[in-house]
Structures are given as C-alpha cells and as structure tokens.
Amino acid sequence: GKVVMLIGENDWGESDTDYNWLRTQEGMQQVALYADGIGPWLGHLLDNEAMTQGKVEAAAWIAYAHENNLTIHPYTYRHDALPAGMSSEQVLEVLDKVVGADGVFTDHLVPVLRWREKLN
C-alpha cells in the first residue's frame, strides 16, 4: 500500500515531529525513504513573501518534494475556508499549475469535481 506523510505545523502541538525540518531538502529526502507522498497543509504551499508582492509562487520546499518523486495531496480544500483573496477556482488552479499537486483532500467535493471536469 501507499504511505502519505501528513505535514502539520509545529505550534499545533499535535506531534513531536519537527514539521519545519520536514519542509527542508534533507527532510523531504528522509520522508521519501518511507513514504510515497506528502499531505501538506494548504497554508504551507505558497511563498508568503512573494504573495506580499502580488506573485503566486510555490514555497521553495515544494521543489524538494518533487525532486524526491513524492506525490502531493494537500489538505484541506474547503470552499468556505479559502486563502485570503483567492476564489475557489483560483485555489484549485494554483494547486494544479503552481504547486503541481497530484490531488487534494476535500470536504467539498462538488467544486473540485466541477473544476476537474473543465480540465478534461
């Protein structure tokens, strides 16, 4: 079976795992030794500094996940909890085109299915 490593935030206090370290080049290399993919929190996917300049770019660590051939399934896409200033469709476009996500965890299937149908 496949293993996906969920990646949270240290200050959530849910685990002894150092999630900041996991989001480094060395961290992603280690994850790739035991997992097929990662499930990062949506809030970790984009470069916050670039966002302040109006640019939408993937956070640097996403490249390390791709380099290690890890699938990327971020959580949790919810149309009622989108990143500031982004529409439902924009978030899905960014996951596809900017992050290179392979899938998404969602509670709101309808907008995701509608968006996926447009791709085909």
N, C-alpha and C positions, 0 to 999 in steps of 0.2 A: 504493500500500500504506500501511498504518498504521505509525506510529512510536511506540514506547513508550520513554520515558527511564527507565532503571533508576536508582534513587536509593539510594546506599550510605551509608557512614559514613566521614568523613574519616580517622579513625585506622586504618582497614583498610589504608590505603596503596595502594589498587588503581588510583587515578586522580588526575590533577591537578585534577579537578573539585572545586569547593568545595560539597560537599553541604549544609553548613549554610546557605550563601547560597541554594542552590536552594529550601530549605524556608522561604523568606520570600515576602512578597507580590510583590516585584519579581522574585524568582527564578521563581516559578510563571508570572508574566506572560511572562518570557523563554522558558521551556520551551514555553509554548503557541504561540510563534511558529514552532516547528519540529517539535513532537511532538503526537500525538493523545491521548496518555495518559502516565501515570507508573506505574512499577513500584517502589513504595517498600518498604523493609524493614519487616517486621511490627513491629519494635521502635521505629519512628518514628511509629506511627499514633495512639497514645494519649497523653493528657496525664498525665505521670508524677506531677505534683503532686496532681492530682485523685485519682489512684489511691491515694495515701497516705492520703487522706480517705475511701476506700471508694467513690468515684464513678468510673464508667466514662464518660469523655468523650473525644472525638476531640481530638488535638493541634490547636492553633489553625491551623497551616499547611494542614491538610486543607481548610479552608474556602476557602483561596486556590486550591487545585486545582479545587474545584467551581466557583468564580467564573469560572475560565478554561475551563470545559467540558472539562476533561481527564478521561478515563476513569482509573479507579484499579484496578490489578491488583497487590495486594501479594504479596510473596514472603517466605518460602516456608512455606506451611501444611504442617506435619508433626505428626501426632498424637503423635509421640514427642519433640517439642520445642515444647511449648505455653508461652505466657506463664505465669508463676507464679500458681497458684491458680485457673486457668481450665480448664474441661473443653473437650474437642474441640468440642462443640456450642456452648458459650458463646463460643468464639473466632469461630466462623462467624456466630453471631448478632450479635456486635459488629461484624464486618466488614460485615454487611448493614445493621443498624439504626443503628449509631453512626458508623461511618466512611463508609457509603454506597458501599462498594466495588462495582465492576461485575463483578469476577471475582477469581480468586486463582490464583497459581502454586502447584502442589502436587506432591509426590512420592507422596502418599497419596490416591488418587482415590476409594476406596470410601467413606470417611466423608463426603467432600464430596458425592458423588452421592446418598448416603442422605439427607443434610441437604437437598439441593436438591429431592429428591422430596417431602419433607414440605411444602415451600413451595407446591407446585402443588396 
